[in-house]
């Protein structure tokens, strides 16, 4: 699974081309991990988070975000700490 940051406002061509696939990943995750019924994960539940990599708040919170990501991956997906370093947060999600 690759995580890619794309512009959503205004929607970039990459956003438009990948939104349905992203929604399907979200839906499958909700159904498998959280046992949601197939009709519960709707497109409206997909949250888009505006991010600027140049934003000082983003930069200052990245290490904390990476730490929380690693804890989540290890607890839920049983990944090892080596699988969940900052490099994986930036470019790919840890394998599950």
N, C-alpha and C positions, 0 to 999 in steps of 0.2 A: 504494500500500500504506500503510495507516495502522497505526501501532503504538499500542495502547491498553493501559494497565495496568488489570487487573481483579483482584479478590480471588479467590484460589484456595483459601484455607483459612480458614474454611469456604467452599466454592465459592459465589460470587455467581451471581445469575441471568445476568449478562453472561458470566461464565466458562462456565457450562453451555451457554449459547446459542451461543458462538463457539468452543468447544474443538475440535470436529470440523473446522471451517473452518481454524483455526490449524494443526491437525495436517496437513491437506492442503497448506497452504502450505509447512510444514516438509518434508514428504515430497517435494513437487515440487522444492524447493530442493536437497535432498540428491541427487535423481536427476539434475537438470540440471547443477548446479555440480560436485558431487562424483562424478557418474556411478555412484551407488549403484543396484543393481537394485531393481525395484519392491517386492520383499518385504523388503528390508533396513530401510528407515526405519519403525520400528514406533512405536506410540503410547507404549510404555514408554521410548523414547529421547527423547521430548519432555521437556525439563527446565524445571521451573517454578522461577523464582528469586524468593524472597520479597524485596520491596522496600518500604521506607517512605521516602517523600520527605522526611520530617522527620528521618530518621536522619542524625546528623552524619557517619558514615562514607560514606553515599551521597552527601551533599552535597559532601564533600571529594574524592571520587573522580570526580565527574561530568565535570570537564574532561578528566581523563585518559581516561575512557571515551569521551568524544566524540572525542578525538584518535585513539584506536585505531579507533573506528568509521569515521572519515574515511579513515584509512590503508587499512583493509580495503576500503571501498567504492571507493576510487580504484584499488587494486591488482586487485581481483577484478572489479569491475563497470565500471571505467573512468570513474567519475564524476569531475566536476571538484571542486576544493576548495570552490567556491561552493555546490555541491549538498549539501555534507556538513557544514554548520555545526552549532553546538549546537542551534539552533532545530529543525533537521530531526531531530536525535536525540530531542528531547523529544516531538515531535508526529508526525512521519512518517519513514519510511525514505526514503533517497535513491532516485530513480528508477533503474532499471537497463535 
